Amino acid sequence: MTSIVNTSLSSEANIEHDAVLDADIQFTQPLSQYALNPQAVFLTGATGLLGVYLLDELLRQSQAEIFCLVRAIDEDFARQRLVSHLQSYGLWKPEYASRIFPVIGDLTEPQFGLDDALYQQLAETVDVIYYSAGWINMLYPYSRLKPANVLGVKEALRFAGLVQTKPLHFVSSIAVFFNDIHPEDKVLKETDIPIYHTSLKGGYGKSKWVGDRLVASAQERGLPATIHRPTRIMGHSQTGALNDNSELLPQLLKGCIKLGKYPAWDIEVTMVPVDYISRTMVHLAASPENFKKAFHYFNAYPIRWLDLMSLVQAQGYRLTEIPYEQWIDELKQRIDSQDEQYSGDKEFYSRLLLALKVPHYLFYKRPRFDSKNIEAGVQGTNIQCHKIDEELISNYLHYWQKSGFCPKPDQ
Ligand SMILES: NC(=O)c1ccc[n+]([C@@H]2O[C@H](COP(=O)([O-])OP(=O)(O)OC[C@H]3O[C@@H](n4cnc5c(N)ncnc54)[C@H](OP(=O)(O)O)[C@@H]3O)[C@@H](O)[C@H]2O)c1
């Protein structure tokens, strides 16, 4: 099969060009009769953080069969990936087995890498698409991230229009707004269009912007699609579960705990528990008035870094505040230390140091957002975003202690 990845067309200069949806992607087929109450869902990203909670939510809130696109060598391995991923988050139930169907494929391939027969069969069967897959990487340029974050979206949109029109619920990112043209005090509404500007931060942000705009074009062409833009996604609000801790914030928290010191930053930190997003997305997908809209997922109560450190200390960690430069020096000393007790952690300290050398959203002064569409959409339910408070941070730290990611206090 020919690859749809054409790196010669992937340079930064082509970003706006890449956001133009192919003319042959149209949504003229009748809408699936089960668009609001799906019998068959196609889910991407189920082996990721948000995807596994969407899978769980869909299994609990519907009777649908869930077809999960998974990268794997064979079906057994794909199934094993899904089951062990659900298990690792404490979500697995044996009765789920008969409703989860792994589809071995890759978003960067035409037809997701599926043969014609299976692709056609899925196009006829699937009622709704949830697109949570993405390649999150703050170091790579746009061209490297384009196959997964742009071409995959186009493939999903093409699939959405085939045989029967399937609503598509797309996970974008609030990063589509991170450029220098928004005045600091401007509140960005869900109805605001993320305008392209060359100052758009990072290859990842650019790739998400293109994906976001492609889905918006599909909305204009008649696809009942929703666009979901989260800020930083963190673990489950009650269980604290977060197994992939590669994002900078968990790494930093661990670094501060291990050093017993934290930098005296004057920054604001935000995070959204994953269960708030998965619950909200599945709920919103059941009402046609939400189609063709965008939704902003952010914490209404972001927290100052120093207040976050107080919440960490309230869990029993004794931490000292020091200037950032000194903190970095201490990190370097751990990396260079000959002391046996630090030898196992050198790679962790080195990666943390490297991550702090590149620009990161954590240090970007965000505009303010509103979430009127979500507020209207979840009215009458008990869905709400957990505050960043002592309970939430305690849940996260206890989970990390149990999973071995973080040492317990005084260890
Ligand atoms: N995490 C955040 O803080 C955050 C914030 C805003 C927006 N988002 C967006 O939210 C979505 C979900 O994020 P997440 O944290 O759940 O991500 P994640 O844990 O890194 O999971 C990414 C998922 O995408 C899949 N994937 C990547 N490339 C693929 C490909 N070529 N073909 C098929 N599947 C592919 C991965 O499969 P493998 O397991 O095979 O790698 C995995 O299942 C992403 O679109 C991300 O851009 C995330």
PDBQT file of the ligand as one rigid body, heavy atoms in Angstrom, charges set to zero:
ROOT
HETATM    1  N1  LIG A 501      -2.485  14.637  27.381  1.00  0.00    +0.000 N 
HETATM    2  C1  LIG A 501      -2.751  15.938  27.356  1.00  0.00    +0.000 C 
HETATM    3  O1  LIG A 501      -2.401  16.681  28.283  1.00  0.00    +0.000 OA
HETATM    4  C2  LIG A 501      -3.505  16.523  26.186  1.00  0.00    +0.000 A 
HETATM    5  C3  LIG A 501      -3.890  17.875  26.234  1.00  0.00    +0.000 A 
HETATM    6  C4  LIG A 501      -4.628  18.399  25.173  1.00  0.00    +0.000 A 
HETATM    7  C5  LIG A 501      -4.964  17.588  24.098  1.00  0.00    +0.000 A 
HETATM    8  N2  LIG A 501      -4.553  16.294  24.079  1.00  0.00    +0.000 N 
HETATM    9  C6  LIG A 501      -4.957  15.457  22.948  1.00  0.00    +0.000 C 
HETATM   10  O2  LIG A 501      -5.804  14.466  23.485  1.00  0.00    +0.000 OA
HETATM   11  C7  LIG A 501      -5.679  13.253  22.748  1.00  0.00    +0.000 C 
HETATM   12  C8  LIG A 501      -5.466  12.128  23.727  1.00  0.00    +0.000 C 
HETATM   13  O3  LIG A 501      -4.303  12.399  24.493  1.00  0.00    +0.000 OA
HETATM   14  P1  LIG A 501      -3.701  11.276  25.440  1.00  0.00    +0.000 P 
HETATM   15  O4  LIG A 501      -3.020  11.966  26.564  1.00  0.00    +0.000 OA
HETATM   16  O5  LIG A 501      -4.709  10.237  25.719  1.00  0.00    +0.000 OA
HETATM   17  O6  LIG A 501      -2.566  10.662  24.471  1.00  0.00    +0.000 OA
HETATM   18  P2  LIG A 501      -1.700   9.364  24.665  1.00  0.00    +0.000 P 
HETATM   19  O7  LIG A 501      -1.902   8.779  26.028  1.00  0.00    +0.000 OA
HETATM   20  O8  LIG A 501      -0.307   9.688  24.242  1.00  0.00    +0.000 OA
HETATM   21  O9  LIG A 501      -2.319   8.332  23.620  1.00  0.00    +0.000 OA
HETATM   22  C9  LIG A 501      -2.189   8.526  22.251  1.00  0.00    +0.000 C 
HETATM   23  C10 LIG A 501      -2.961   7.447  21.536  1.00  0.00    +0.000 C 
HETATM   24  O10 LIG A 501      -2.876   7.684  20.121  1.00  0.00    +0.000 OA
HETATM   25  C11 LIG A 501      -2.472   6.474  19.483  1.00  0.00    +0.000 C 
HETATM   26  N3  LIG A 501      -1.771   6.746  18.239  1.00  0.00    +0.000 N 
HETATM   27  C12 LIG A 501      -0.753   7.625  18.043  1.00  0.00    +0.000 A 
HETATM   28  N4  LIG A 501      -0.330   7.531  16.768  1.00  0.00    +0.000 NA
HETATM   29  C13 LIG A 501      -1.093   6.602  16.152  1.00  0.00    +0.000 A 
HETATM   30  C14 LIG A 501      -1.118   6.051  14.850  1.00  0.00    +0.000 A 
HETATM   31  N5  LIG A 501      -0.267   6.444  13.906  1.00  0.00    +0.000 N 
HETATM   32  N6  LIG A 501      -2.054   5.104  14.559  1.00  0.00    +0.000 NA
HETATM   33  C15 LIG A 501      -2.917   4.682  15.525  1.00  0.00    +0.000 A 
HETATM   34  N7  LIG A 501      -2.931   5.149  16.786  1.00  0.00    +0.000 NA
HETATM   35  C16 LIG A 501      -2.029   6.090  17.100  1.00  0.00    +0.000 A 
HETATM   36  C17 LIG A 501      -1.562   5.820  20.513  1.00  0.00    +0.000 C 
HETATM   37  O11 LIG A 501      -1.368   4.468  20.152  1.00  0.00    +0.000 OA
HETATM   38  P3  LIG A 501      -0.091   3.630  20.710  1.00  0.00    +0.000 P 
HETATM   39  O12 LIG A 501      -0.474   3.170  22.084  1.00  0.00    +0.000 OA
HETATM   40  O13 LIG A 501       0.069   2.534  19.735  1.00  0.00    +0.000 OA
HETATM   41  O14 LIG A 501       1.079   4.572  20.731  1.00  0.00    +0.000 OA
HETATM   42  C18 LIG A 501      -2.387   6.032  21.773  1.00  0.00    +0.000 C 
HETATM   43  O15 LIG A 501      -3.440   5.114  21.836  1.00  0.00    +0.000 OA
HETATM   44  C19 LIG A 501      -4.541  13.471  21.758  1.00  0.00    +0.000 C 
HETATM   45  O16 LIG A 501      -5.092  13.720  20.506  1.00  0.00    +0.000 OA
HETATM   46  C20 LIG A 501      -3.825  14.702  22.286  1.00  0.00    +0.000 C 
HETATM   47  O17 LIG A 501      -3.246  15.437  21.230  1.00  0.00    +0.000 OA
HETATM   48  C21 LIG A 501      -3.853  15.738  25.098  1.00  0.00    +0.000 A 
ENDROOT
TORSDOF 0
